[in-house]
């Protein structure tokens, strides 16, 4: 009385083969998103890693550096994996080479 009858619809015709352009337009947003991600995230990260490696290879005695923990000092010894940093007169600490984050210009630290 208050409920109307529900009738099934006829089956839709099968879709035609989209062809090459249809497949390309399906994957185009995904390809475009990857290209944008490459230029905004991957490429700058690779560039920064390359600069960091070049800085580590160029570390030498007398360089003024900042460690990852924020300690400032002068490099007094350099090994393959460790760096000895003089933080005050007659006080040296040994840190891992990759914990050096910044190479300061000469003369930045006056107290050492």
N, C-alpha and C positions, 0 to 999 in steps of 0.2 A: 504494500500500500504506500508507504513513505520511501521505500528503497527502490531505486530504479535498476533496471537490468543492466549488467555489464557484458558487452560483447567483445570478443577477441578481434584484433585488427588483422588484416591480411599480411602475410610475410613480405618483407621488403626484398627487392631484387638484389642479388649479390653485387658488391661494388666492383667496378672495372679495375684492372691493373693500373696503378698510378704511373708506372713508367719511371724513367730516370729522374725527371724533374720532380715528381712527387716524392720520391725517396730522398732526394737532395734537400728539398724544402723541409722534410721532416727532421733531418739531422743538422740543418743549418744553424738553428739556435744553439745546439750543443757545441758545434764547432766554433761558433762565434764566442761563446762563453769561455771556452778553453783558451782561445787567442787572447781575450781580454785578461784572463787570469795569468797567462804567461807574462804579459807586459806589466801588469800591476803587482804581481807577487813573486813569481819564480825568478825572473830576470834580475830585479833589484837585489834579491837575496843572494844569487850567485855572484853578483858584482861585489857585494859587501864581503862575502866569504873570500873572494879573490884578493881584495884589499887587505883583509885581516891576515891572510897567509903571507902576503908580501911584507907587511909590517913585522910579522914574527921572524921572517927570514932575515930582515934587516936590523934586528935588535943587536946592539953592540954595547960594549962597556962605556959608561958615561952618559948613556941615554936617560932622559927623565921620563918616567912612566907613571900611569895610574893602573892599579890592579882592579879586578872585578869587585873586590871588597871596599874600594875607595881609598886604598893606601897609596900615598904618593912617595916616590923615592927615585934614587939613581941606581941604574944597573951597575953592579960591580963584577958579576960573573955570568956567563951565558953557557949553558950546556945544550944538549939536544932536546931535553924535555923539561929542564928546570932553569930558573933564573934566580940569581941572588940579588936582592934589592936592598940598598942601604937606605934606611928610613930616617936615621939620625946618625951623628958621628959615633962610630964604633958599635952601631946596632944594625945588624943585617938580618933579613928574613929570606927564606927560600920559598919560592912559589912556583907552581907549574907554569910553563911557558904560555899555555893557552889562556891563563887567567889575566894576562896583560891585555887591557882593553884599549888604552889610549897611549900614544907616543906624544909627549909634550915637546914644545919647542925648547931649545937650549936656553938656560937661564931663567926658566919659569920658577924653579924651586931655589930660593936664595939661601935658606937656612942650612943647607947641607954643605 
